[in-house]
């Protein structure tokens, strides 16, 4: 109805109080939801920081752990003695005896 008379737009004081209470409750619920979302975001950021720190520590440890392994397993010979070239230059890998 586009046009209403003044009487149809009036509400009782009881209805007005009820509508105000409903609006206040919805506002409070929205504020609580916002606070909960902010708390969840803060917790996410805290945990992410912890995981980032642990990952960084693991990467540092892994880097240190691989260095001796790589130094220990470097090629034994240049490959020219056995006529081998390419990525596998240790005797016995590419040659048949």
C-alpha positions in Angstrom: 0.0 0.0 0.0 1.7 3.2 -1.2 -0.6 5.6 0.5 -1.7 5.1 4.1 -3.7 7.2 6.4 -2.2 8.6 9.6 -4.0 6.1 11.8 -2.5 3.1 10.1 1.0 4.4 10.7 0.5 4.8 14.5 1.7 2.1 16.9 1.0 1.7 20.5 3.6 2.5 23.2 3.8 -1.2 23.9 4.6 -2.0 20.3 7.1 0.8 20.2 8.9 -0.5 23.3 8.9 -4.0 21.8 10.4 -2.8 18.5 13.1 -0.8 20.4 14.0 -3.8 22.6 14.3 -6.0 19.5 16.5 -3.4 17.8 18.7 -3.1 20.8 19.0 -6.9 21.1 19.9 -7.1 17.4 22.5 -4.4 17.9 24.0 -6.1 20.9 24.0 -9.4 19.0 25.8 -7.8 16.1 28.4 -6.2 18.5 29.0 -9.6 20.2 29.4 -11.2 16.7 31.9 -8.5 15.8 33.8 -9.0 19.0 33.8 -12.8 18.5 35.1 -12.3 14.9 37.8 -10.0 16.1 38.8 -12.5 18.8 38.9 -15.3 16.3 41.0 -13.2 13.9 43.5 -12.3 16.8 43.8 -16.0 17.7 44.4 -16.9 14.1 47.1 -14.3 13.8 48.7 -15.5 17.0 48.7 -19.1 15.9 50.0 -18.2 12.4 52.9 -16.3 14.1 53.8 -19.3 16.1 53.7 -21.6 13.1 55.7 -19.1 11.0 58.3 -19.1 13.7 58.4 -22.9 13.9 58.7 -23.2 10.1 61.5 -20.7 10.0 63.4 -22.7 12.8 62.8 -26.0 10.9 64.0 -24.5 7.7 67.2 -23.3 9.4 67.7 -26.7 11.0 67.1 -28.5 7.7 69.6 -26.2 6.0 72.2 -27.0 8.6 71.4 -30.7 8.5 71.7 -31.0 4.7 75.0 -29.1 4.4 77.1 -31.9 5.9 75.2 -34.5 4.0 75.8 -32.6 0.7 79.5 -32.1 1.5 79.9 -35.8 2.4 78.2 -37.0 -0.8 79.9 -34.9 -3.4 81.1 -36.7 -6.5 84.1 -39.0 -5.9 85.8 -38.3 -9.2 85.5 -35.9 -12.1 84.4 -38.7 -14.5 87.2 -38.2 -17.0 89.1 -41.2 -15.8 86.2 -43.6 -16.6 84.9 -41.6 -19.6 81.7 -40.7 -17.7 80.0 -37.3 -18.0 76.7 -36.0 -16.7 75.1 -35.8 -13.3 76.2 -39.3 -12.2 80.0 -39.3 -12.3 80.9 -42.0 -9.7 82.4 -45.2 -10.9 79.9 -48.1 -11.1 76.8 -46.0 -11.6 77.1 -45.5 -15.4 79.6 -48.2 -16.3 79.1 -51.9 -16.8 82.0 -54.2 -15.8 
